[in-house]
């Protein structure tokens, strides 16, 4: 029962994150171009610049977590600290002020930057605390799987109910509809972060003694598997943003199936649920490397099926289901790799740098999302996309490229990157060494107490 309390307490934290994160990834470009009232190129540049700023903020947040030592743990206090600012800046980002175009851009830059920083405050700790919640390898897989399922549910909610809620609350006024909808998401996220704080506890100390260190010293604790982990994160989130953003354009303009948007949002995501449910079982039988390669192959098959079957409802549905399995397989296994990467730095370099690793992960994720958003804006502009209009053949072709072919290419890059990942064979060796170090630490502590007595 206690295990499930921790699993759910930890996992729902990503539901809170994804109510807003998935909206940013899937709807923000559309909001900025078709509701807020700026061009696709300006929106893409805005998202690139703010994400790059936030990527540096992630580094600072990671360093802060590594240097935080309280009775509540290292990462856990930030669920309380960041919850209210996260809600406030979510609401501010979706306000459309009655300003000039320049004033609107300034508002968008400031509000979105602050939202991204608030997101880092709650999300970086969520990425660091798994090794501190349990030392059991399979229980960590369960924690990560529970988190991924909650993240999926958050994304599914966003993709399936956001448009209906905007219509319900807006009654023809999209500005009001988005504002009310995002206010609700923000408040729910705040309550979820409070719940996560109350239902998690950091119980596993690092296997190395805490010592004051500089940024450069922490940087030396990074390893080859860390770099592979960062690259795969960069590629996955580019895939996530490009697919979830362009699916709206592709089904609206290329396929003319606007009545499918709610279904596409829900089914394209929930179809990945079976993959997440079997991941703990799968990871007992297949290495993380092979599991990720399998997920890449599954996504590519589904992607090509949607291309060849774009005029068939059955093939489109099948393609959505298969790509859902693939993308969430990549998602779940990528995050399951993180605790191993954190442990390997402790094992190999004798440095506890969970915050640093989470910070660089965040840096690459934010940079990826910014570049992906900018890329979409540039491609749409190159194709001659005009919002809320009948698109030219060139514009339709460019939308197809971003939805079908760019994700396929990214999947190939993920497969090439993970091919060099070698930690699966070292897990047992690391666990034995950690037990030895902790036993020595306990003996030293006992000897010290005897001397005091």
C-alpha beads as a LAMMPS data file, in Angstrom:
LAMMPS data file: protein, C-alpha beads

453 atoms
452 bonds

1 atom types
1 bond types

-500.0 500.0 xlo xhi
-500.0 500.0 ylo yhi
-500.0 500.0 zlo zhi

Masses

1 110.0

Atoms # bond

1 1 1 0.000 0.000 0.000
2 1 1 2.854 2.366 0.889
3 1 1 4.503 1.568 -2.429
4 1 1 1.391 2.585 -4.334
5 1 1 1.042 5.721 -2.234
6 1 1 4.542 6.744 -3.297
7 1 1 4.035 5.636 -6.901
8 1 1 0.841 7.650 -7.267
9 1 1 2.158 10.585 -5.245
10 1 1 5.233 10.773 -7.468
11 1 1 3.495 9.908 -10.723
12 1 1 0.701 12.494 -10.560
13 1 1 3.344 15.209 -10.340
14 1 1 3.820 14.769 -14.069
15 1 1 0.063 14.950 -14.602
16 1 1 0.271 18.423 -13.069
17 1 1 3.205 19.314 -15.290
18 1 1 1.597 17.946 -18.434
19 1 1 -1.682 19.807 -18.097
20 1 1 0.359 22.888 -19.018
21 1 1 3.393 21.353 -20.741
22 1 1 1.296 19.485 -23.309
23 1 1 -0.749 22.598 -23.953
24 1 1 2.447 24.525 -24.650
25 1 1 3.675 21.768 -26.958
26 1 1 0.404 21.218 -28.814
27 1 1 -1.636 24.427 -28.697
28 1 1 0.610 27.374 -27.944
29 1 1 1.797 27.897 -31.511
30 1 1 -1.820 27.773 -32.692
31 1 1 -2.842 30.116 -29.830
32 1 1 -0.167 32.646 -30.728
33 1 1 -0.906 32.636 -34.478
34 1 1 -4.694 32.287 -34.553
35 1 1 -5.827 33.781 -31.213
36 1 1 -3.129 36.031 -29.791
37 1 1 -2.571 37.562 -33.217
38 1 1 1.105 37.314 -34.186
39 1 1 2.683 35.705 -37.237
40 1 1 3.932 32.128 -37.320
41 1 1 7.513 33.342 -37.773
42 1 1 7.245 35.723 -34.796
43 1 1 5.698 32.979 -32.648
44 1 1 8.389 30.494 -33.628
45 1 1 11.154 32.995 -32.845
46 1 1 9.502 33.845 -29.519
47 1 1 9.347 30.205 -28.492
48 1 1 12.951 29.630 -29.537
49 1 1 14.320 32.621 -27.619
50 1 1 12.300 31.958 -24.452
51 1 1 13.211 28.277 -24.439
52 1 1 16.915 29.062 -24.781
53 1 1 16.664 31.502 -21.841
54 1 1 14.836 28.869 -19.844
55 1 1 17.400 26.233 -20.755
56 1 1 20.005 28.253 -18.855
57 1 1 17.549 28.670 -15.970
58 1 1 17.295 24.862 -15.833
59 1 1 21.022 24.647 -15.210
60 1 1 20.723 27.005 -12.272
61 1 1 17.776 25.043 -10.888
62 1 1 19.670 21.768 -11.110
63 1 1 22.653 23.218 -9.266
64 1 1 20.281 24.564 -6.624
65 1 1 18.719 21.132 -6.075
66 1 1 22.150 19.509 -5.645
67 1 1 22.960 22.115 -2.983
68 1 1 19.627 21.868 -1.151
69 1 1 19.646 19.830 2.069
70 1 1 16.510 20.043 4.212
71 1 1 14.568 17.683 6.446
72 1 1 12.156 17.262 3.489
73 1 1 14.945 16.234 1.127
74 1 1 16.681 17.885 -1.809
75 1 1 14.012 18.087 -4.482
76 1 1 10.753 17.673 -2.606
77 1 1 10.504 21.210 -1.102
78 1 1 10.305 22.746 -4.573
79 1 1 6.908 21.176 -5.233
80 1 1 5.599 23.583 -2.584
81 1 1 7.762 26.530 -3.600
82 1 1 6.917 26.362 -7.306
83 1 1 3.228 25.422 -7.251
84 1 1 1.650 28.892 -6.926
85 1 1 4.028 30.744 -9.330
86 1 1 3.416 27.985 -11.889
87 1 1 -0.328 28.645 -11.738
88 1 1 0.002 32.429 -11.890
89 1 1 2.306 32.443 -14.921
90 1 1 0.146 29.868 -16.724
91 1 1 -2.780 32.262 -16.506
92 1 1 -0.698 35.294 -17.537
93 1 1 0.642 33.485 -20.614
94 1 1 -2.891 32.989 -21.954
95 1 1 -4.097 36.556 -21.393
96 1 1 -4.412 38.535 -24.650
97 1 1 -3.740 42.171 -23.651
98 1 1 -5.216 45.075 -25.587
99 1 1 -1.778 46.284 -26.668
100 1 1 -0.073 47.159 -29.927
101 1 1 1.695 44.348 -31.767
102 1 1 4.981 45.328 -30.112
103 1 1 3.305 45.418 -26.700
104 1 1 1.769 42.003 -27.305
105 1 1 5.137 40.538 -28.225
106 1 1 6.706 41.970 -25.066
107 1 1 3.875 40.508 -22.971
108 1 1 4.283 37.124 -24.653
109 1 1 8.062 37.081 -24.177
110 1 1 7.896 37.979 -20.485
111 1 1 4.936 35.785 -19.511
112 1 1 6.114 32.703 -21.395
113 1 1 9.666 33.039 -20.047
114 1 1 8.368 33.229 -16.474
115 1 1 6.091 30.235 -17.072
116 1 1 9.009 28.184 -18.339
117 1 1 11.112 29.097 -15.305
118 1 1 8.250 28.176 -12.943
119 1 1 7.926 24.874 -14.804
120 1 1 11.625 24.200 -14.169
121 1 1 11.179 24.791 -10.435
122 1 1 8.672 21.915 -10.152
123 1 1 9.891 19.667 -12.961
124 1 1 13.644 19.498 -12.343
125 1 1 13.107 18.051 -8.827
126 1 1 10.608 15.567 -10.258
127 1 1 13.436 14.311 -12.481
128 1 1 15.975 14.025 -9.651
129 1 1 14.227 12.272 -6.781
130 1 1 13.648 8.731 -8.104
131 1 1 17.069 7.465 -6.892
132 1 1 16.233 8.999 -3.496
133 1 1 12.755 7.412 -3.223
134 1 1 14.003 3.813 -3.478
135 1 1 17.159 1.838 -4.233
136 1 1 15.160 -1.068 -5.682
137 1 1 15.767 -1.219 -9.435
138 1 1 12.362 -2.689 -10.354
139 1 1 10.502 -0.339 -8.013
140 1 1 12.198 2.551 -9.826
141 1 1 10.806 1.184 -13.080
142 1 1 7.352 1.167 -11.498
143 1 1 7.778 4.761 -10.321
144 1 1 8.835 5.876 -13.783
145 1 1 6.035 3.890 -15.440
146 1 1 3.436 5.379 -13.082
147 1 1 4.796 8.814 -13.884
148 1 1 4.654 8.169 -17.623
149 1 1 1.059 6.920 -17.380
150 1 1 0.079 10.053 -15.484
151 1 1 1.915 12.177 -18.032
152 1 1 0.039 10.370 -20.799
153 1 1 -3.284 10.975 -19.053
154 1 1 -2.424 14.649 -18.714
155 1 1 -1.544 14.872 -22.391
156 1 1 -4.688 12.929 -23.332
157 1 1 -6.834 15.315 -21.308
158 1 1 -5.219 18.312 -22.964
159 1 1 -5.560 16.919 -26.479
160 1 1 -9.138 15.718 -25.999
161 1 1 -10.880 18.350 -23.867
162 1 1 -8.979 21.589 -24.530
163 1 1 -10.774 22.476 -27.758
164 1 1 -14.249 21.610 -26.366
165 1 1 -13.517 23.620 -23.195
166 1 1 -12.315 26.606 -25.218
167 1 1 -15.556 26.488 -27.225
168 1 1 -17.652 25.978 -24.076
169 1 1 -16.165 28.838 -22.096
170 1 1 -15.514 31.119 -25.064
171 1 1 -18.876 30.846 -26.828
172 1 1 -17.223 32.143 -29.987
173 1 1 -14.560 34.178 -28.127
174 1 1 -11.382 32.089 -28.307
175 1 1 -9.402 34.526 -26.167
176 1 1 -11.799 34.116 -23.247
177 1 1 -12.098 30.382 -23.878
178 1 1 -8.345 29.777 -23.702
179 1 1 -7.950 31.997 -20.623
180 1 1 -10.621 30.207 -18.584
181 1 1 -9.459 26.773 -19.700
182 1 1 -5.825 27.446 -18.808
183 1 1 -6.802 28.983 -15.473
184 1 1 -8.525 25.703 -14.616
185 1 1 -5.484 23.694 -15.731
186 1 1 -3.173 25.916 -13.670
187 1 1 -5.223 25.591 -10.475
188 1 1 -5.455 21.813 -10.819
189 1 1 -1.684 21.656 -11.366
190 1 1 -1.062 23.604 -8.159
191 1 1 -3.220 21.203 -6.128
192 1 1 -1.449 18.215 -7.678
193 1 1 2.001 19.539 -6.704
194 1 1 0.810 19.915 -3.102
195 1 1 -0.375 16.281 -3.256
196 1 1 2.996 15.130 -4.595
197 1 1 4.821 16.872 -1.755
198 1 1 2.623 15.193 0.856
199 1 1 2.887 11.673 -0.599
200 1 1 6.591 11.291 -1.353
201 1 1 9.606 10.952 0.917
202 1 1 13.311 10.912 0.075
203 1 1 14.694 7.930 2.016
204 1 1 17.826 6.810 0.106
205 1 1 20.964 8.881 0.772
206 1 1 23.675 9.263 -1.884
207 1 1 26.383 6.587 -1.760
208 1 1 29.034 9.316 -1.667
209 1 1 29.607 11.903 1.028
210 1 1 28.165 15.343 0.342
211 1 1 30.887 17.927 -0.193
212 1 1 30.805 21.492 -1.414
213 1 1 31.722 21.645 -5.084
214 1 1 31.904 24.102 -7.945
215 1 1 30.019 23.973 -11.232
216 1 1 33.187 22.792 -12.985
217 1 1 33.696 19.998 -10.458
218 1 1 30.101 18.843 -10.912
219 1 1 30.538 19.053 -14.670
220 1 1 33.365 16.538 -14.441
221 1 1 30.889 14.076 -12.938
222 1 1 29.070 13.727 -16.258
223 1 1 29.747 10.521 -18.200
224 1 1 29.349 9.155 -21.718
225 1 1 25.912 7.649 -20.933
226 1 1 24.868 11.081 -19.634
227 1 1 25.621 12.604 -23.037
228 1 1 23.653 9.885 -24.823
229 1 1 20.753 10.503 -22.423
230 1 1 20.801 14.245 -23.198
231 1 1 20.884 13.643 -26.954
232 1 1 17.969 11.192 -26.837
233 1 1 15.964 13.677 -24.745
234 1 1 16.710 16.430 -27.255
235 1 1 15.539 14.266 -30.133
236 1 1 12.478 12.844 -28.356
237 1 1 11.074 16.234 -27.365
238 1 1 11.657 17.585 -30.859
239 1 1 9.624 14.610 -32.083
240 1 1 6.952 15.256 -29.430
241 1 1 6.545 18.968 -30.243
242 1 1 6.622 18.586 -34.023
243 1 1 4.155 15.691 -34.074
244 1 1 1.701 17.153 -31.560
245 1 1 1.784 20.609 -33.113
246 1 1 1.533 19.642 -36.760
247 1 1 -1.163 17.006 -36.229
248 1 1 -3.655 19.879 -35.877
249 1 1 -2.523 21.450 -39.152
250 1 1 -2.307 18.103 -40.989
251 1 1 -5.782 16.861 -40.071
252 1 1 -7.319 20.328 -40.537
253 1 1 -5.828 21.321 -43.868
254 1 1 -4.333 18.250 -45.585
255 1 1 -7.069 15.769 -44.684
256 1 1 -9.976 18.162 -44.132
257 1 1 -10.997 16.208 -41.043
258 1 1 -11.524 18.989 -38.495
259 1 1 -14.260 16.891 -36.879
260 1 1 -11.548 14.350 -36.015
261 1 1 -9.398 16.692 -33.913
262 1 1 -10.785 15.688 -30.522
263 1 1 -10.658 12.001 -31.446
264 1 1 -7.136 12.314 -32.844
265 1 1 -5.952 14.040 -29.694
266 1 1 -7.399 11.388 -27.417
267 1 1 -6.806 8.232 -29.443
268 1 1 -3.339 9.172 -30.677
269 1 1 -2.223 9.444 -27.063
270 1 1 -4.227 6.774 -25.224
271 1 1 -3.111 4.267 -27.822
272 1 1 0.283 4.485 -26.108
273 1 1 -1.174 3.375 -22.761
274 1 1 -0.711 -0.387 -23.417
275 1 1 2.988 0.225 -24.024
276 1 1 3.409 2.054 -20.726
277 1 1 1.452 -0.626 -18.847
278 1 1 3.742 -3.412 -20.054
279 1 1 7.021 -1.488 -19.620
280 1 1 7.812 -2.847 -16.108
281 1 1 7.254 -6.374 -17.449
282 1 1 9.158 -5.628 -20.660
283 1 1 12.154 -4.135 -18.849
284 1 1 12.608 -7.362 -16.886
285 1 1 13.049 -9.240 -20.154
286 1 1 14.499 -6.753 -22.640
287 1 1 17.327 -4.266 -22.134
288 1 1 16.450 -0.570 -22.203
289 1 1 18.546 -0.178 -25.337
290 1 1 16.645 -2.874 -27.245
291 1 1 13.316 -1.652 -25.901
292 1 1 14.021 1.820 -27.226
293 1 1 15.097 0.497 -30.620
294 1 1 11.873 -1.527 -30.793
295 1 1 9.820 1.592 -29.964
296 1 1 11.558 3.562 -32.718
297 1 1 10.733 0.846 -35.240
298 1 1 7.088 0.772 -34.119
299 1 1 6.734 4.538 -34.570
300 1 1 8.240 4.455 -38.069
301 1 1 5.826 1.704 -39.143
302 1 1 2.834 3.700 -37.898
303 1 1 4.134 6.901 -39.490
304 1 1 4.446 5.292 -42.907
305 1 1 1.028 3.656 -42.524
306 1 1 -0.599 7.095 -42.053
307 1 1 1.184 8.339 -45.150
308 1 1 0.134 5.507 -47.470
309 1 1 -3.360 5.330 -45.969
310 1 1 -4.185 9.035 -45.722
311 1 1 -7.449 8.555 -47.597
312 1 1 -8.565 5.584 -45.487
313 1 1 -10.104 6.151 -42.075
314 1 1 -9.155 2.625 -40.978
315 1 1 -5.487 3.016 -41.935
316 1 1 -5.318 6.462 -40.337
317 1 1 -6.675 5.069 -37.077
318 1 1 -4.255 2.133 -37.243
319 1 1 -1.367 4.512 -37.930
320 1 1 -2.337 6.715 -34.981
321 1 1 -2.495 3.654 -32.708
322 1 1 0.902 2.344 -33.803
323 1 1 2.675 5.719 -33.585
324 1 1 1.121 6.139 -30.132
325 1 1 2.696 2.855 -29.017
326 1 1 6.037 3.892 -30.477
327 1 1 6.243 7.440 -29.156
328 1 1 5.251 6.457 -25.624
329 1 1 7.637 3.534 -25.665
330 1 1 10.427 6.002 -26.486
331 1 1 9.072 8.344 -23.811
332 1 1 8.871 5.785 -21.013
333 1 1 12.224 4.114 -21.652
334 1 1 14.042 7.443 -22.028
335 1 1 12.917 8.467 -18.545
336 1 1 13.658 4.992 -17.151
337 1 1 17.269 5.489 -18.273
338 1 1 17.687 8.619 -16.120
339 1 1 18.110 6.934 -12.695
340 1 1 20.746 4.634 -14.199
341 1 1 22.621 7.622 -15.612
342 1 1 22.478 9.389 -12.226
343 1 1 23.718 6.249 -10.470
344 1 1 26.533 5.768 -12.979
345 1 1 27.986 9.182 -12.115
346 1 1 27.992 8.134 -8.446
347 1 1 29.522 4.773 -9.378
348 1 1 32.127 5.924 -11.874
349 1 1 32.981 9.487 -10.800
350 1 1 31.895 9.262 -7.140
351 1 1 29.779 12.372 -7.494
352 1 1 26.107 12.840 -6.562
353 1 1 24.923 15.174 -9.309
354 1 1 21.269 14.279 -9.866
355 1 1 20.423 17.984 -10.087
356 1 1 23.152 18.657 -12.627
357 1 1 21.963 15.779 -14.815
358 1 1 18.336 16.903 -14.544
359 1 1 19.429 20.465 -15.327
360 1 1 21.231 19.460 -18.510
361 1 1 18.316 17.241 -19.431
362 1 1 16.049 20.266 -18.976
363 1 1 18.461 22.413 -20.973
364 1 1 18.367 20.040 -23.927
365 1 1 14.595 19.551 -23.644
366 1 1 13.868 23.290 -23.599
367 1 1 16.350 23.982 -26.390
368 1 1 14.779 21.163 -28.385
369 1 1 11.250 22.452 -27.875
370 1 1 12.286 25.975 -28.792
371 1 1 14.125 24.888 -31.916
372 1 1 11.284 22.556 -32.921
373 1 1 8.709 25.335 -32.531
374 1 1 10.884 27.753 -34.485
375 1 1 11.401 25.089 -37.150
376 1 1 7.637 24.635 -37.526
377 1 1 7.134 28.388 -37.838
378 1 1 9.866 28.636 -40.478
379 1 1 8.540 25.684 -42.485
380 1 1 4.974 27.022 -42.411
381 1 1 6.210 30.403 -43.581
382 1 1 8.311 28.827 -46.354
383 1 1 5.260 26.915 -47.520
384 1 1 3.115 30.043 -47.572
385 1 1 0.761 28.995 -44.772
386 1 1 -2.082 31.468 -44.111
387 1 1 -4.113 30.936 -40.898
388 1 1 -7.819 30.108 -41.249
389 1 1 -7.628 29.949 -45.065
390 1 1 -7.593 27.396 -47.858
391 1 1 -3.944 26.381 -48.231
392 1 1 -1.957 26.191 -51.457
393 1 1 -0.489 22.899 -52.701
394 1 1 2.934 24.072 -51.566
395 1 1 1.696 24.869 -48.053
396 1 1 0.038 21.449 -47.829
397 1 1 3.248 19.738 -48.929
398 1 1 5.267 21.540 -46.260
399 1 1 2.715 20.572 -43.597
400 1 1 3.015 16.948 -44.745
401 1 1 6.798 17.101 -44.490
402 1 1 6.673 18.342 -40.900
403 1 1 4.066 15.772 -39.812
404 1 1 5.283 12.647 -41.664
405 1 1 8.892 12.884 -42.782
406 1 1 10.583 15.019 -40.139
407 1 1 9.405 12.746 -37.259
408 1 1 10.561 9.691 -39.204
409 1 1 14.031 11.210 -39.618
410 1 1 14.170 12.104 -35.909
411 1 1 13.303 8.491 -35.014
412 1 1 16.242 7.267 -37.073
413 1 1 18.539 9.647 -35.169
414 1 1 17.191 8.342 -31.840
415 1 1 17.942 4.780 -32.926
416 1 1 21.500 5.682 -33.939
417 1 1 22.103 7.511 -30.634
418 1 1 20.829 4.771 -28.328
419 1 1 22.907 2.163 -30.155
420 1 1 25.914 3.426 -28.169
421 1 1 24.215 3.104 -24.747
422 1 1 25.994 0.461 -22.605
423 1 1 24.634 0.763 -19.044
424 1 1 22.206 -2.172 -19.204
425 1 1 25.081 -4.591 -18.577
426 1 1 26.462 -2.585 -15.629
427 1 1 23.316 -2.324 -13.464
428 1 1 24.029 -5.333 -11.215
429 1 1 27.655 -4.305 -10.766
430 1 1 26.576 -0.775 -9.723
431 1 1 24.051 -2.094 -7.174
432 1 1 26.680 -4.292 -5.511
433 1 1 29.117 -1.386 -5.273
434 1 1 26.482 0.954 -3.809
435 1 1 25.595 -1.590 -1.131
436 1 1 29.284 -1.922 -0.247
437 1 1 29.727 1.859 0.049
438 1 1 26.601 2.326 2.173
439 1 1 27.642 -0.551 4.433
440 1 1 31.051 1.080 4.928
441 1 1 29.365 4.406 5.620
442 1 1 27.095 2.809 8.244
443 1 1 30.074 1.088 9.884
444 1 1 31.951 4.388 10.030
445 1 1 28.922 6.035 11.618
446 1 1 28.630 3.252 14.193
447 1 1 32.324 3.500 15.069
448 1 1 31.976 7.250 15.548
449 1 1 29.016 6.779 17.913
450 1 1 31.013 4.250 19.956
451 1 1 33.875 6.733 20.290
452 1 1 31.431 9.415 21.472
453 1 1 29.939 7.017 24.054

Bonds

1 1 1 2
2 1 2 3
3 1 3 4
4 1 4 5
5 1 5 6
6 1 6 7
7 1 7 8
8 1 8 9
9 1 9 10
10 1 10 11
11 1 11 12
12 1 12 13
13 1 13 14
14 1 14 15
15 1 15 16
16 1 16 17
17 1 17 18
18 1 18 19
19 1 19 20
20 1 20 21
21 1 21 22
22 1 22 23
23 1 23 24
24 1 24 25
25 1 25 26
26 1 26 27
27 1 27 28
28 1 28 29
29 1 29 30
30 1 30 31
31 1 31 32
32 1 32 33
33 1 33 34
34 1 34 35
35 1 35 36
36 1 36 37
37 1 37 38
38 1 38 39
39 1 39 40
40 1 40 41
41 1 41 42
42 1 42 43
43 1 43 44
44 1 44 45
45 1 45 46
46 1 46 47
47 1 47 48
48 1 48 49
49 1 49 50
50 1 50 51
51 1 51 52
52 1 52 53
53 1 53 54
54 1 54 55
55 1 55 56
56 1 56 57
57 1 57 58
58 1 58 59
59 1 59 60
60 1 60 61
61 1 61 62
62 1 62 63
63 1 63 64
64 1 64 65
65 1 65 66
66 1 66 67
67 1 67 68
68 1 68 69
69 1 69 70
70 1 70 71
71 1 71 72
72 1 72 73
73 1 73 74
74 1 74 75
75 1 75 76
76 1 76 77
77 1 77 78
78 1 78 79
79 1 79 80
80 1 80 81
81 1 81 82
82 1 82 83
83 1 83 84
84 1 84 85
85 1 85 86
86 1 86 87
87 1 87 88
88 1 88 89
89 1 89 90
90 1 90 91
91 1 91 92
92 1 92 93
93 1 93 94
94 1 94 95
95 1 95 96
96 1 96 97
97 1 97 98
98 1 98 99
99 1 99 100
100 1 100 101
101 1 101 102
102 1 102 103
103 1 103 104
104 1 104 105
105 1 105 106
106 1 106 107
107 1 107 108
108 1 108 109
109 1 109 110
110 1 110 111
111 1 111 112
112 1 112 113
113 1 113 114
114 1 114 115
115 1 115 116
116 1 116 117
117 1 117 118
118 1 118 119
119 1 119 120
120 1 120 121
121 1 121 122
122 1 122 123
123 1 123 124
124 1 124 125
125 1 125 126
126 1 126 127
127 1 127 128
128 1 128 129
129 1 129 130
130 1 130 131
131 1 131 132
132 1 132 133
133 1 133 134
134 1 134 135
135 1 135 136
136 1 136 137
137 1 137 138
138 1 138 139
139 1 139 140
140 1 140 141
141 1 141 142
142 1 142 143
143 1 143 144
144 1 144 145
145 1 145 146
146 1 146 147
147 1 147 148
148 1 148 149
149 1 149 150
150 1 150 151
151 1 151 152
152 1 152 153
153 1 153 154
154 1 154 155
155 1 155 156
156 1 156 157
157 1 157 158
158 1 158 159
159 1 159 160
160 1 160 161
161 1 161 162
162 1 162 163
163 1 163 164
164 1 164 165
165 1 165 166
166 1 166 167
167 1 167 168
168 1 168 169
169 1 169 170
170 1 170 171
171 1 171 172
172 1 172 173
173 1 173 174
174 1 174 175
175 1 175 176
176 1 176 177
177 1 177 178
178 1 178 179
179 1 179 180
180 1 180 181
181 1 181 182
182 1 182 183
183 1 183 184
184 1 184 185
185 1 185 186
186 1 186 187
187 1 187 188
188 1 188 189
189 1 189 190
190 1 190 191
191 1 191 192
192 1 192 193
193 1 193 194
194 1 194 195
195 1 195 196
196 1 196 197
197 1 197 198
198 1 198 199
199 1 199 200
200 1 200 201
201 1 201 202
202 1 202 203
203 1 203 204
204 1 204 205
205 1 205 206
206 1 206 207
207 1 207 208
208 1 208 209
209 1 209 210
210 1 210 211
211 1 211 212
212 1 212 213
213 1 213 214
214 1 214 215
215 1 215 216
216 1 216 217
217 1 217 218
218 1 218 219
219 1 219 220
220 1 220 221
221 1 221 222
222 1 222 223
223 1 223 224
224 1 224 225
225 1 225 226
226 1 226 227
227 1 227 228
228 1 228 229
229 1 229 230
230 1 230 231
231 1 231 232
232 1 232 233
233 1 233 234
234 1 234 235
235 1 235 236
236 1 236 237
237 1 237 238
238 1 238 239
239 1 239 240
240 1 240 241
241 1 241 242
242 1 242 243
243 1 243 244
244 1 244 245
245 1 245 246
246 1 246 247
247 1 247 248
248 1 248 249
249 1 249 250
250 1 250 251
251 1 251 252
252 1 252 253
253 1 253 254
254 1 254 255
255 1 255 256
256 1 256 257
257 1 257 258
258 1 258 259
259 1 259 260
260 1 260 261
261 1 261 262
262 1 262 263
263 1 263 264
264 1 264 265
265 1 265 266
266 1 266 267
267 1 267 268
268 1 268 269
269 1 269 270
270 1 270 271
271 1 271 272
272 1 272 273
273 1 273 274
274 1 274 275
275 1 275 276
276 1 276 277
277 1 277 278
278 1 278 279
279 1 279 280
280 1 280 281
281 1 281 282
282 1 282 283
283 1 283 284
284 1 284 285
285 1 285 286
286 1 286 287
287 1 287 288
288 1 288 289
289 1 289 290
290 1 290 291
291 1 291 292
292 1 292 293
293 1 293 294
294 1 294 295
295 1 295 296
296 1 296 297
297 1 297 298
298 1 298 299
299 1 299 300
300 1 300 301
301 1 301 302
302 1 302 303
303 1 303 304
304 1 304 305
305 1 305 306
306 1 306 307
307 1 307 308
308 1 308 309
309 1 309 310
310 1 310 311
311 1 311 312
312 1 312 313
313 1 313 314
314 1 314 315
315 1 315 316
316 1 316 317
317 1 317 318
318 1 318 319
319 1 319 320
320 1 320 321
321 1 321 322
322 1 322 323
323 1 323 324
324 1 324 325
325 1 325 326
326 1 326 327
327 1 327 328
328 1 328 329
329 1 329 330
330 1 330 331
331 1 331 332
332 1 332 333
333 1 333 334
334 1 334 335
335 1 335 336
336 1 336 337
337 1 337 338
338 1 338 339
339 1 339 340
340 1 340 341
341 1 341 342
342 1 342 343
343 1 343 344
344 1 344 345
345 1 345 346
346 1 346 347
347 1 347 348
348 1 348 349
349 1 349 350
350 1 350 351
351 1 351 352
352 1 352 353
353 1 353 354
354 1 354 355
355 1 355 356
356 1 356 357
357 1 357 358
358 1 358 359
359 1 359 360
360 1 360 361
361 1 361 362
362 1 362 363
363 1 363 364
364 1 364 365
365 1 365 366
366 1 366 367
367 1 367 368
368 1 368 369
369 1 369 370
370 1 370 371
371 1 371 372
372 1 372 373
373 1 373 374
374 1 374 375
375 1 375 376
376 1 376 377
377 1 377 378
378 1 378 379
379 1 379 380
380 1 380 381
381 1 381 382
382 1 382 383
383 1 383 384
384 1 384 385
385 1 385 386
386 1 386 387
387 1 387 388
388 1 388 389
389 1 389 390
390 1 390 391
391 1 391 392
392 1 392 393
393 1 393 394
394 1 394 395
395 1 395 396
396 1 396 397
397 1 397 398
398 1 398 399
399 1 399 400
400 1 400 401
401 1 401 402
402 1 402 403
403 1 403 404
404 1 404 405
405 1 405 406
406 1 406 407
407 1 407 408
408 1 408 409
409 1 409 410
410 1 410 411
411 1 411 412
412 1 412 413
413 1 413 414
414 1 414 415
415 1 415 416
416 1 416 417
417 1 417 418
418 1 418 419
419 1 419 420
420 1 420 421
421 1 421 422
422 1 422 423
423 1 423 424
424 1 424 425
425 1 425 426
426 1 426 427
427 1 427 428
428 1 428 429
429 1 429 430
430 1 430 431
431 1 431 432
432 1 432 433
433 1 433 434
434 1 434 435
435 1 435 436
436 1 436 437
437 1 437 438
438 1 438 439
439 1 439 440
440 1 440 441
441 1 441 442
442 1 442 443
443 1 443 444
444 1 444 445
445 1 445 446
446 1 446 447
447 1 447 448
448 1 448 449
449 1 449 450
450 1 450 451
451 1 451 452
452 1 452 453
